[in-house]
Amino acid sequence: MRISSTFWKDLLGVLSLGLLFFFVASFFELHERVTALARPLEHWQLDELPLALLLVFLLLVGFLWRRTKQLKEQTVRQLETQNRLEVASDENRRLALRYLEIQELERRNLARELHDEFGQSLNAIMVDGVYVRDNVAKDSELHKQASSIVEVASRIYDSVRSLLRQLRPIALDELGIVSALEHLTNEWKTRSPNRAWEFSADEIPEELSEEVSIGLYRIVQESYTNVIKHSDATYISTTLSLEQRDEGQYLRLDVHDNGKLLKSSSRDSTGLIGLKERVDALGGSFKSGVSESGGFRVVADIPIRRPVVDGL
């Protein structure tokens, strides 16, 4: 093990003090004085006490040197362990990012297939049903059946459109993150008009990465779902702000409500854990819980440029 410069400095200091003490002891003849004082105590063998104390001192020096060496070895092992943990953390973050990319790609492909195949088939059914309905007598049984087919197909088509928005937000690809979140908030406002929904955002850079955009969208989407499922909130506020920090630009997403936890219900901890993992993978921080003013709050701080991880 390499001996640090601090060790040599301390050793030089000890030797210097020892040499200084030697000259002081020689000047005042300390040994002769101590011997003269200890001679009357020879009957009790106390004159050997200085040598015993010297031995104890030397043993303490040896003990301290050994403990110092052990502490240095332990420090080296801790640093090695910390480095391994950092490597493992980077690897976990890389895998998490890769998992999210694959997940969003699969959602996009599934949404495209549903739109192209299922959506077109439903449209064809509705067109045929409308044609039959409009070309038969209104009081006939066939007219009733055709109208029922059109109505059922329309409900299924609306359900498919809702599923498509959950799988892949079309507004995000076409309008950008701010407009997509505003559109999402307006949808929930229409779906739940008895609640007050508010959304505000700073001017966000256009070069925002897809991972960050979809991460912000999923956080708001999950937060709104939790409000409806697990809270009696009447007010939901969402704010997206741009912050300049020493380490770069960050986006802060703040979603909070004024609701209380419903009885026999709990916040979707599984969904919140998934959101935290998503934010961690993007190099940000995620907090959720009851706010000081009451209600539930979700805050995510995400760097605009995701951290560079080997292999991505």
Steps between C-alpha positions, in 0.01 A plus 500: 500500500630843409579717802349849472697822539301572818666203668847633426404845623368356826813285541725803442300692759539221758875475439538878523312511831705206628825678410380820663409310815848342500669841503263629770557188712879532456491867596301443818650153569155350537625141525720579799215687668253215441757245627558702816128525564438130438795368711309525834222293342724209406354294787165502313673454161338823385825607349418260216180691423654729234618197301158339535333817377744509208405144410129587517565801277681287242220242506241774448700633207506153347129452563414835342716424197326166450153655538594775255607238249174308546295817457685581178434150367134531598475837328646351182246215512216747554613707201517187286151400613369849429648489150336163437167637624530799269569271206202283596283811536600621153425155362158492666423845363609391153279192518207705632534748214521216249193336654303825474605545138389147412175544692413824319597346165268205563221736604550704183492189278192365680324835467580510129368147447181575692446819304574352159325164534240520776408863434446447128292188563277689744460781249396249235243346738357843583483602133315177407273534801412860413434400139263222603330719762438783257369278220235299681170593653541672835236282666658174381695255717800533268513874565515439874775241460701725269467792743615276785803390295592864430462593866710206628767558235513867596548416869774251416669758276498755785649239734772421247582869460530534878726194508712643219550824696616300801737287296651784299395865542454625144501861619854452632632412155307771321489793744791467748504443872333824616206475259471126566472556877253781446294273275516220759382739773209618284399139438486433872314827550236378255493156657472634856338847483420508872872557571709810428797413276781751448814475288782749445843468341808705422642521151667161452790445253393325183801263501356309794582128464224247445590315823456815708177600322336162537621482863330830585183392323484166685548674837206734438290217357561278806446789741162587348394136512593477868297813580187347346550157656625579849406858592203729552697797365306788345808692382799365303785725395785409266804720442793440265786744559850544361779547756864591447736326744875468536492157335280615210136557408231302681128458448290497816160335475272569797158334526299557818141482614290593802348159558501257789566130472179307450410235756579140400734640236864598467716681254626271227842430650587266213438776247697752705792258528493460123506878456795531740693235307427685176622832641809338657587347165489850348746626763239698693336490841144407597300577814141425591288527812267718701585869461525751783180672393315168478419286201740284304800626307729355235821686409748387236826677409639378168810628316425613147792296372503151641829375653742332263526130585734260322319268266220741409 
